[in-house]
């Protein structure tokens, strides 16, 4: 067993991790990841407005908090459509084209979603396509715009020694990629009447459905813990996971507004449920129980590490403990992987099957809020009974997580204590 584990660790370290690092540093992955991360302040602010809207269930106000929510969270795709071409040009050092590329990406996205506005007969700024529902569309139109601007980045109508002012040259040189992008969108969407929005949504719909099933949800959570245990940031998965999480919470909020929200109909893979309500106490992998064990360790080094990691862990920031003792440590990598399998299965069963723990009906995505603040904020609108059941399940989840960590921690602790005693003996 030890030999097999050594072989596995060797393969992960020498083969898998380097390949994942290349993926993590790929310009498209970095561009998509950064573009989505740059929208997080708007998502967090939308979360606050969503939670404040709970007041409207008890008090009649002359205004609605859903209005500012609609101008933050519900416009995410617009922001992403601009940011992807902008960031791509920034990373390729096409700095002169970045603003124009971003604006062109925004226009192409609006052209692609136009058939949805016409078909629904709705006012444009109130349409779901501009929010999480159009995220994958915004990503693809942003990539298309980036490719066109990248292809013409070094093209110029003028010679290097031209007497024409530089800013005028930039205007004319930008006409070609802008024109090509707009004309392509015009011909495909508005002349040929190809509904690219529905085509793109239908392509990615299986992904949204898959990550909200027990196998898909569990696998994605496991893979997140798996790569994180090798020191590869889970942010690399943002381009895949974040659009699905946002679409899921949008679907859930729609069900709540329609009065048809049930445990079976609501989707589980949302930011609020995974990172704020039940699962990852202390950060991805539910590491706060491990941090507390480290603080009480007989090993002085582990105890010091635990104390240093405790405050960040309270705010669900676990990079210190991940890189301090979990990454590439076979003793603690294995329980990290088990966290990514057992806790998601437990969460799915007790929210979707047995329905002990309620699925959040509001959007509270401030993942850095200490537990159980997120649990309370996400569930309190459903009543005292639902909140009590949510807190009971949170305790169960943390208890199971602690049981997973404990035997592996004790084995690692014994090894470290033995090493520390050996060092003391040598120094005498």
TAPE-V273112 format. One record per residue. N is the residue number from 1. PSI is psi as a letter, one per 40 degrees, with the letter a starting at -180 (* if undefined). OMEGA is omega as a letter, one per 20 degrees, with the letter a starting at -180 (* if undefined). Layout:
N_PSI_OMEGA / N_PSI_OMEGA
This chain:
1_d_r / 2_d_a / 3_d_r / 4_d_r / 5_d_r / 6_d_r / 7_d_r / 8_d_a / 9_d_r / 10_d_r / 11_d_r / 12_d_a / 13_d_a / 14_e_a / 15_d_a / 16_d_a / 17_d_r / 18_d_r / 19_d_r / 20_d_r / 21_d_r / 22_d_r / 23_d_a / 24_d_a / 25_e_r / 26_h_a / 27_d_a / 28_d_r / 29_d_r / 30_d_r / 31_d_r / 32_d_a / 33_d_a / 34_d_a / 35_d_r / 36_d_r / 37_d_a / 38_e_r / 39_e_a / 40_d_r / 41_d_r / 42_d_r / 43_d_r / 44_d_r / 45_d_r / 46_d_r / 47_d_a / 48_d_r / 49_d_r / 50_d_r / 51_d_r / 52_d_r / 53_e_r / 54_d_a / 55_d_a / 56_e_r / 57_e_a / 58_d_a / 59_h_r / 60_h_a / 61_i_r / 62_e_a / 63_i_r / 64_h_r / 65_e_r / 66_d_r / 67_d_r / 68_d_r / 69_d_a / 70_d_r / 71_e_r / 72_c_a / 73_d_a / 74_e_r / 75_f_a / 76_d_a / 77_d_r / 78_d_a / 79_d_a / 80_d_r / 81_d_r / 82_d_a / 83_d_a / 84_d_r / 85_d_r / 86_d_a / 87_d_r / 88_d_r / 89_d_r / 90_d_a / 91_d_r / 92_e_r / 93_f_r / 94_g_a / 95_d_a / 96_d_a / 97_e_a / 98_d_a / 99_d_r / 100_d_r / 101_d_r / 102_d_r / 103_d_r / 104_d_r / 105_d_r / 106_d_r / 107_d_r / 108_d_r / 109_d_r / 110_d_r / 111_d_a / 112_d_a / 113_e_a / 114_d_r / 115_d_r / 116_d_r / 117_d_a / 118_d_a / 119_d_a / 120_e_a / 121_f_a / 122_i_r / 123_h_a / 124_d_a / 125_e_r / 126_e_a / 127_i_a / 128_d_a / 129_d_a / 130_e_r / 131_a_a / 132_d_a / 133_d_a / 134_e_a / 135_d_a / 136_d_r / 137_d_r / 138_d_r / 139_d_a / 140_d_r / 141_d_r / 142_d_r / 143_d_r / 144_d_r / 145_d_r / 146_d_r / 147_d_a / 148_d_r / 149_d_r / 150_d_a / 151_d_a / 152_e_a / 153_d_a / 154_e_r / 155_i_r / 156_i_r / 157_e_a / 158_i_r / 159_i_a / 160_d_a / 161_e_a / 162_i_a / 163_e_a / 164_h_a / 165_i_a / 166_d_a / 167_d_r / 168_d_r / 169_d_r / 170_d_r / 171_d_a / 172_d_a / 173_d_a / 174_e_a / 175_d_a / 176_d_r / 177_d_r / 178_d_a / 179_d_a / 180_d_r / 181_d_a / 182_d_a / 183_d_r / 184_d_r / 185_d_a / 186_d_a / 187_d_a / 188_d_a / 189_d_a / 190_d_r / 191_d_a / 192_e_r / 193_f_r / 194_h_a / 195_g_a / 196_d_a / 197_d_a / 198_d_r / 199_d_a / 200_d_r / 201_d_a / 202_d_r / 203_d_a / 204_e_r / 205_d_r / 206_d_r / 207_d_r / 208_d_r / 209_d_a / 210_d_a / 211_e_r / 212_e_r / 213_i_a / 214_d_r / 215_d_a / 216_d_r / 217_d_a / 218_d_a / 219_d_a / 220_d_r / 221_d_r / 222_d_a / 223_d_r / 224_d_r / 225_d_a / 226_d_a / 227_d_r / 228_d_r / 229_e_r / 230_e_r / 231_e_r / 232_h_a / 233_h_r / 234_e_r / 235_e_r / 236_d_a / 237_e_a / 238_d_a / 239_d_r / 240_d_a / 241_d_a / 242_d_r / 243_d_r / 244_d_r / 245_d_a / 246_d_r / 247_d_a / 248_d_r / 249_d_r / 250_d_r / 251_d_a / 252_d_r / 253_d_r / 254_d_r / 255_d_r / 256_d_a / 257_d_a / 258_e_a / 259_f_a / 260_e_a / 261_h_r / 262_i_a / 263_d_a / 264_d_a / 265_d_a / 266_i_a / 267_i_a / 268_d_a / 269_g_r / 270_i_r / 271_d_a / 272_d_a / 273_d_a / 274_d_a / 275_e_a / 276_d_a / 277_d_a / 278_d_b / 279_c_a / 280_g_r / 281_h_a / 282_e_a / 283_i_a / 284_h_a / 285_e_a / 286_g_a / 287_e_a / 288_d_r / 289_d_r / 290_d_r / 291_d_r / 292_d_r / 293_d_r / 294_d_a / 295_d_a / 296_e_a / 297_i_r / 298_e_r / 299_h_a / 300_d_a / 301_d_r / 302_d_r / 303_d_r / 304_d_r / 305_d_r / 306_d_r / 307_d_r / 308_d_a / 309_e_a / 310_d_a / 311_d_r / 312_d_a / 313_d_r / 314_d_a / 315_f_r / 316_f_r / 317_h_a / 318_e_r / 319_d_r / 320_d_a / 321_d_r / 322_d_a / 323_e_r / 324_d_a / 325_e_a / 326_d_a / 327_h_r / 328_f_r / 329_h_a / 330_d_a / 331_d_a / 332_e_r / 333_d_a / 334_d_r / 335_d_r / 336_d_r / 337_d_r / 338_d_r / 339_d_a / 340_e_r / 341_d_a / 342_d_a / 343_d_r / 344_d_r / 345_d_r / 346_d_a / 347_d_a / 348_d_a / 349_d_a / 350_e_r / 351_d_a / 352_d_a / 353_c_r / 354_d_r / 355_f_r / 356_d_a / 357_h_a / 358_i_r / 359_h_a / 360_h_r / 361_e_r / 362_i_a / 363_h_r / 364_h_a / 365_f_r / 366_g_a / 367_e_a / 368_e_r / 369_h_a / 370_i_r / 371_i_j / 372_f_a / 373_d_r / 374_d_r / 375_d_a / 376_d_a / 377_d_a / 378_d_a / 379_e_a / 380_d_a / 381_e_a / 382_e_r / 383_i_a / 384_d_a / 385_d_r / 386_d_a / 387_d_r / 388_d_r / 389_d_r / 390_d_a / 391_d_r / 392_d_r / 393_d_r / 394_d_r / 395_d_r / 396_d_a / 397_d_r / 398_d_r / 399_d_r / 400_d_r / 401_d_r / 402_d_r / 403_d_r / 404_d_a / 405_d_a / 406_d_a / 407_d_r / 408_d_r / 409_d_a / 410_d_r / 411_d_r / 412_d_r / 413_d_a / 414_d_r / 415_d_a / 416_d_r / 417_d_r / 418_d_r / 419_d_r / 420_d_r / 421_d_r / 422_d_r / 423_d_r / 424_d_r / 425_d_a / 426_d_a / 427_e_a / 428_*_*
